[in-house]
């Protein structure tokens, strides 16, 4: 059996980031933290020319990213940078 491996610089369906956000201090919400999965192939709802791959690239370029989390009762706005992201241990 031959195995062929190829490489690409493009975003593929398996490209994703898993993020965990603290949205409030304990007691303000039933859950004070949320999990987010960002797929590289996802598209922006506001700008179809911008998607998950571009967002991941901007994070890696150390750009400040505006994060808006909408719940049933509240909208939370914050920002993140690569330096503020903490790896899972």
ZIWO-V197666 format. One record per helix or strand. SS is the DSSP state (2 for helix, 1 for strand). FROM is the first residue (numbers start at 1). TO is the last residue. If there is no record, write none. Layout:
ss-><SS/SS>
from-><FROM/FROM>
to-><TO/TO>
This chain:
ss-><1/1/1/1/2/1/1/2>
from-><16/33/43/51/52/65/75/82>
to-><22/39/43/51/60/70/80/84>
